[in-house]
Amino acid sequence: MPDWKEATLKIGRQVWEDQQARADERHVAVFSEGFDEAANICVSIVAERIAELMTKIQSGSYLSTEEQFLLSRLTGLKEEMEKALHSFFDQDAQDR
């Protein structure tokens, strides 16, 4: 094969590999952005409920037994969610 054909094939392969790498990078970026947004939505909903109960305490009101239990459970749930979300995101994509 003439040298110009080999050079053209080599350039074509390199262009294709570069485009494939860019597509892979974008796929990972889109996944990361979506994961972050979904995680933030979930954690913020729980955090808002915790904040509502904390506001009641700060206003000088006492929480009922049920509200105390709910505050305790929501706080623990929020911590569990954050730990699990961080753990999942820190894994290699191949391990998921």
Stockholm file with secondary structure:
# STOCKHOLM 1.0

chainA/1-96         MPDWKEATLKIGRQVWEDQQARADERHVAVFSEGFDEAANICVSIVAERIAELMTKIQSGSYLSTEEQFLLSRLTGLKEEMEKALHSFFDQDAQDR
#=GR chainA/1-96 SS CCHHHHHHHHHHHHHHHHHHHHHHHHHHHHHHHHHHHHHHHHHHHHHHHHHHHHHHHHTTCCCCHHHHHHHHHHHHHHHHHHHHHHHHHHSCGGGC
#=GC SS_cons        CCHHHHHHHHHHHHHHHHHHHHHHHHHHHHHHHHHHHHHHHHHHHHHHHHHHHHHHHHTTCCCCHHHHHHHHHHHHHHHHHHHHHHHHHHSCGGGC
//
